Amino acid sequence: MKNLVLVVMGVSGSGKTTVAKGLAERLHWPFQEGDSLHPPANVEKMAAGIPLTDEDRWPWLALVAQWIDDRLVKGEPGIITCSMLKRAYRDKVIRGKPGVRLLFLQGDRSVIAGRMAKRKGHYMPTTLLDSQLATLEVPGPDEDPLLVPIDGTIEQMVDAAERVVRQA
């Protein structure tokens, strides 16, 4: 488990950052907020309510992949957040990399929308939730994702994440 790199994935508002930070604290692993790797142009588009295109995402995903690769080369564990909405993104960033696992935060639109509405200071507006859900390609069994439901409290979500990671 100590050489494991986790990619905490899901749509915006699913709790990626909160769960990943809580899990990183419990496991004493390095944490990287994937959204902080977005180029400023991407942040501006999302803040304006404009969904990103694949062309917008590729440079960002390359930086996410680099962070993961750096952990693997050093033989260190780590946790990074990244929506990883499409299979093509996941294939490009993590496919074939031993020691990398997806931790997929899954839940209903209503729960996610409620959480997004309560956030303060985040650039991603609730209006983009539907485009995120439309883009999402749920990881298949062949991707062997670790699944965490988001219908509980944050503490319950972090507990569930820790449980599935320790069992992995």
N, C-alpha and C positions, 0 to 999 in steps of 0.2 A: 504493500500500500504506500510505502514511503516514496516510490518513484512514480506515483500516479499523478496525472494532470487531468483535472476536471474542467469541462466546459459547461457552465451552468447556462442552459438555453431555455428560450420561451419567448413569447411575444412581450412587447413593452407592457409594463404594469403587472407582470406575473409574479414579481418579487425576486428577480435574479440577483440584484445587488444586495438586498437585505439578507437573503438566504446565503449567498456566497460569502458575504462578510462574516455572518454568524458561524458558518461552517469553517472558514479559514481561521477564525479565532479559536474555535474548539480544537482544531487539528494542528494549530500553530504552523500553518502553511502560508506561503506568499499568496497575495491576492492582487489581481489586476482587474480594474473596472474597464471592460471592453469598450464601453461608450466613450471613454476618455481618449481612445485612439482614433476616433472619427476625425477626419479633416474638418476644418471650420466650415467649408462649403456644405458638407453634409448636415452639420448641426443647424446651419442657417435654413436649409431646405426643410428639415423636419420641424423647426420652430415656426416656420411659415405654413405648416400644415401640408407640405408637399411630400408625398411618399418618395423614398429613394428608389432609384433604378438599380439594376444589376451593375451597370457601369459605375454608379456612385459607390456601390458596396465593395467592389473588388480591391481597391487600394486599402480600404479599412481592413478587410479580411486578411490581406497579406500581412498587415501589422499584427493581427491576432495570431496568425500562424507563426510569425516570427517569435512572439512571446512564448508560445507553446514549445516551439523548437528549442529555444534557449533553455527552457526548463529541462527538456529531454536530454540535451547535450550535457548539461551539468549534472544530470541524474537526480534532480530535485523535484519534489512535488510542487503543485501549484493549483490555483483555482482562478479561472478567468470567466467573466460573463460575456456572452455574445448571443444575440438572438438566434443565429444559425437557422433562419426560417426555412431555407430550401435545402434539399438533399445535395444539390450541386455545390452549395457553399460548404456543407459538411464534408463532402467528398474532397474538395480542393484543400481544405484546411486541416483535416484530421485523418482522412482515410489512410489506412495502412500504417499508421503510427502506433506501435505498441505502447501501452501505458497511458493512452488518452481515452477518456470516457466522457460521454454525454450524460449530464444530469438534467433531465427534461422536466420543467415545471409546467404541469398541465392543469387546466381548469376551465370553467365556464366563462363565457363572455361577460355575464353579469357581474361575477366576482372581480374580474380584471377591470372592467369599466368603473366599478365602485372604488377600487384602489387607485386607479388613475385620477379619478375626480378629487381624491383627498390629497394627492401629491402637491407639494408647493415647490416652486423654483425649478421644475423639470421642463426641459425644452420640448419634450414629446407631448403634443396635445392629444386629448381623448379622441378627437376626430380621426386620428390615424389608426385607431384600434382595428376598425373593420378591414383596412388594407393589410394590416399585419396578419390578421386571422385568415384573410383570403390568400395571402402569400405562403402561410405556414404549411409545410409538408411535414406531417407528424413523423418522427423517426420510426422506421420499421424495425421488426424483430432482428433483422440482419445487422442493424446498427448497434444492437445490444444496449439500448439506453437505460440508465437508472431513472426510474419514474418517481416523481414526488407530486402528490396532489396539492393544490393550493387552496383548498376550501377551509383549512384550519387557521389557527392563529399563526403568527410568525414563529413563535417558539415551537409550535407543533410541526411547522414546515422544516425548520432547522433540525429538529429531532429526527424527523423522517429522512431528511437528507443524510444526516450523520449515520443513521441506521443502514441505509442502502449502500453508502460508501464503505462502511466497515464490513459489510457482507460481500462486497464486490471482489 
